[in-house]
Amino acid sequence: MKIYSSNNLKDWKYESSFGTGYGCHDGVWECPDLVKIGNKWVLLCNINPGGIYGGSATQYFVGDFDGKRFTTNQKQTLWLDYGKDHYATVTFSNAPQNRHIALAWMSNWQYANNVPTKQFRSANSVPRDLGIFEADGIYYCTSKPSPELLKMRSSIVKNPTEICEIVVDIKKDTKITLSNTKNEYVTISYDTKTQLLKFDRRHAGDNSFSSDFAAETSVKVPNGSKQLRIFVDRCSIELFDSQGKAVMTNLVFPSESYSTIIATGCKTTIYQLKK
């Protein structure tokens, strides 16, 4: 990443560069975004290929910026989303209340041109408010569903619908299976001891269009999780730790919507969402 400065937005002066020796370099770096969150600065860096589960993804760096140079002590590669379908993330500038709201494209260049859709090639993610927290001396970027999404909730329903939000209160080791009458299903699980959150879409529906599509993704939730929020849409599922400490976004292509839920080790509340 090269940083330039300008007083008139016409004449630019090179100030510094960042990247060598940091993060993943297995693909092209693009769609950079540098934002101040609290007392820290976050540099978003989208990469393709090279994502943690192959193809496209968004990595980030937490550090300091003096107006000319970005620096960080971060050693490991951190990902804003640990699913397969979260890319080209950028934030809105000058949002109210100094909020940092991010949107991503929900797809992956491994198969983006071949997904079984008509008229479009995947939607944007739900808007996400970014924040910062520290665990074991490491600064992480949080990613929570923007609070405006609460206004989309309507009635509480017993079973999943085509467009819904599922709130999961974790009691112990948790497993949630969403399925339909065609024996297509998604499994989400959380291990309270290892703090590992998993998302398995290998049997979610149509995956014939790409050998890279069927996948199980996972992430360790720093400091653990007590609640999950799951946003289900026609061809996507966005899974959040409710505090934003871990996120997984994955496309799914069931032949009919998921209409049954089996949940163990937790309490679930399902909200029908307004279209």
N, C-alpha and C positions, 0 to 999 in steps of 0.2 A: 504494500500500500504506500503510495506517495502522497505527501501532504504539501499543498501549496497555499500561499496566502495572497490576498489582493485587497487593495483599498477601493478599487472601482469596478471589480468584477470583469475587467478587460485585460489588465496587465497582471500577470501572475508570477510569483517568486517561489521557487522550490525551497522548502524548509527542511524536510527530512523524509525518511522512508522507514517502514516497519514490516517485519515478516520473517526475515531470515532467522532460522533456528526456532521459530515458534509455530505451533499448530500443525495442521495437516497441509501438505503441499502436493497431494496426489492428483490435483486437477487445477483448473483455472480458478483464480480468485476474482470475484466480481460482486456487484451490488454492495459496495462498502457503506457503512453507516457509523458515525461516531457521535455518541450522545452522552451527556453528563447526567448521571443518576445519583442523587445524593452527593456524597463527596468523592465519588469514583467516576471514571469514564469507561464506557463500554464500546468497544470496536466490534461491530458485526461484520462478518466476513463469509459470504456465501461461496460455496465451492462445488465444482462439478468437473469430473467425478471426484471420488475420494470421501464421500459421506460415510458415516460410521457403519451403515448397513448397505453401502454401495450406492453409486450414483450421486445424486444431488443432496445437499444438506446445508445447514447454517451453523458455522462455528462462531465463537466469540472470544474476546479477550477483555479482561477487566484490569484496568491500570490507571495511569495518570496522564494528563495532557496539559502542557504549559502554553498552548497556543501555537507551538511549532513542532513539538516532538511528543509522540505517544510512547510510553514505557510501561512495562509490566514485569512482575516477578512470576507470572503464571507459567508453570512448567508443563502441565498436561493439556491435552486438547479437550476443550469443553464444547458441547453442542447445545444449541438453543432448544432443539427438539430431537428426541431419540426415536422418532418414527421414520418411515421411508418417504413420506410425502410432505415435506415442509422445506420450501426453498425460496430464494429471492426475497428474503425478509427485509423489509424497510420500515422505518418509523415515520410518523407524522411529526413535523416540526411545529413548535409553538402551540401545542395543545393546551386546553384550559387546565388550571390547577397544576401546571408544570408536569402533566402526565406524559408518559412515553408509551404511545400506542403503536403496536406493530401489526403488520399484515404480511402474510406469506402466500405464495402460490402453492396449492396443494397438489403437487405431482412430483415426478422424478423423471429426469431425461433418459433413464434406462428404458422407459416404456411410454413416455408421455404422448408420443405420436400414435400409439397403438391401443390406448385404453378404449373399451367398448362404449363410447358415448357418441352422441350426435350433436352437432351445432356448437360444441365447445370442447375444450381440452382442460378440464378441471377448473374448480372455483378457487376463490381465496379462502384462507383460513378464517375462523372467527377472529375478531379483533382481540388483542392481548395487551394488557398493561404490564410493562416491564419494571422490575425492581432489582434490588441487590440484597443478598444476605451472606453471612459468613458462617462456615462450618469447618472446624478443624484447621483454622488458619487459611482456608481457601475462600476467595470471594466467588460467589455464583450469581448468575443473572436469573431472577425469577420471571415467570411468564404466566400470568393469571388471565382467565377470561375477563374481558372488560365488564365493569359492573352494569353497563347498559343492557347486557344480555339477560339480566334478571327480569327485565320488563317483557321479555319474550315468553316467559312462563305463563301458562294458562291453568288448566285443570290438572289435578293429580290423577294419574291413571294406573291401572293394575298391571298392564302389560306394555311392552315397548311398542311405539308406533313409528311410522316412517320418519318423522322428525320429532325428536324428543331429547330431553336432558335427564340423565340418570345420576342422582346423588348417592354416593356409597359411603356409609359410615362404617369404618373398619373396626371390628371387634377382636378378631384374631386372624389367622391365616385365611385369606379371602380368595374365592374363585367365583367368577361371574361368566356365564355362558349366555350369549344372545343367539337365538336360532329361529329358523322358519320351517315351514312344512316341507321344504325341499331338502331337508337335512344339511343345510348350509349354516355354518355357525362361526362365531368369533368367541375366543376365550381370553379373558383378562384375569390375571392373578397377582396377588401381593403376598410376599412372605415377610411376616413381622420380624423374624430373627435376622435374616440377611438384608431386609429392607429392599428387596428386589421386586420391581414392578415389571410384569411381562404382558405382552399383547401378541396374540397368535391369530393371524388371519389366513393361515394356510388352507382352511376349509370355508372361507368366508363367502365364496361364490365363484364367479368366473375368473380364472387366472390363466386361461389358455393362451392369451395374447402375448405373454412374455414369461420366459423361464426365470426372470428376476423378480417376479411379482410376489409369489407365495413366500411368506416370511414370518418369522417370529422375532419381535424386537423386545428389548429390555433395557432397564436403567435402574441403578441403585439410587434411591431417594435419600439425599443427605438429611440426616437427623430423623429419617423415617416419615411415614405418612399416616394420618388419622382419617382422612376423608378424600374421596376421589369425585371428580365431576366428569361425566362422559357425555359428549355431544354427538348424537347420532343424526345423520342426514341420509339422503337417498344413496349416496355413494361415498360417504366418508364417515370416519369416527375419530373424534379428537378427545384424547384422554389426558386429564390434568390431575396432578396432586392439587388439592384445593388451595394450597398456599403457593402454588406455582413453582415448587422446587423440582418438579420433573414433569415433562410433557411428551406424549407420543401421538403423532398424527399419521393416520394410515387410510388410504383409499380402500374401499370394498365394493364389490359388484355382485350382490346377491340377485337372484332371479325374482325374488319377491322380498318385501321388507321383513326384518326380524320381528317376530310377534310373540316370542316366548323368552322369559328370563329365568334362569336357575342361578341362585346366589347362595353361597355358604360362607360363614364366618363374618357376616356383615348385615347391615340393614340397608335396604335400597328404597329410594323414593323416586318415582318417575313422573316427570312433568311433560305434558304435551306442550310443544312450542308453537307459537303463532307463525304462520307462513307469511 
